[in-house]
Amino acid sequence: MLTSKTTNKPLPEITDQTRPFWTAAKSRKLVLQRCARCDTFNFHPKPWCVECGCRDLAWTEAKPTGTVYSFTISRAVAMNLPGWQGELPVLMCLIDLDDGARLYGQVVHCMPEEIKIGMRVEILFEDISEEAAIPKFRPAK
């Protein structure tokens, strides 16, 4: 597992298949694969559509807003990674994007007692390396 030298957190494995996602995030854009046949947004990146199996997927910019579908509050550092210590408690959520995809994301700038299922959120990006940024979410304004 690679870790960031500046944050001491694990870095994602960037492959040919996932590189467009991470590169766009570095440019402060959320892109997801969109199926040419059924128009479904797909997340995580994969070689075929999760709905119809079509292999004609184009990287498309998605709306940067969504709704909290589910969440958990982590009050302990997992896997003894000290880089997370300063962010405790960590609010990890499943977010239903307005474009239809569901993805995992950390909600920041929010107290644990304020997080709610159905809460509207918007995306922001945190640089994690020279070639990537990670999307996170905050309560929508």
Buried (B, 14 or more C-beta within 10 A) or exposed (E): EEEBEEBEBBBBEBEEEBEBBBBBBBEEBBBBBBBEEEEBBBBEBEEBBBBEEEEEBEBBEBBBBBBBBEBEBBEEBEEEBEBBEEBEEBBBBBBBBEBBBBBEBBBBEBEBEEBEEEBBBEBBBBBBBEEBBBBBBBBEE
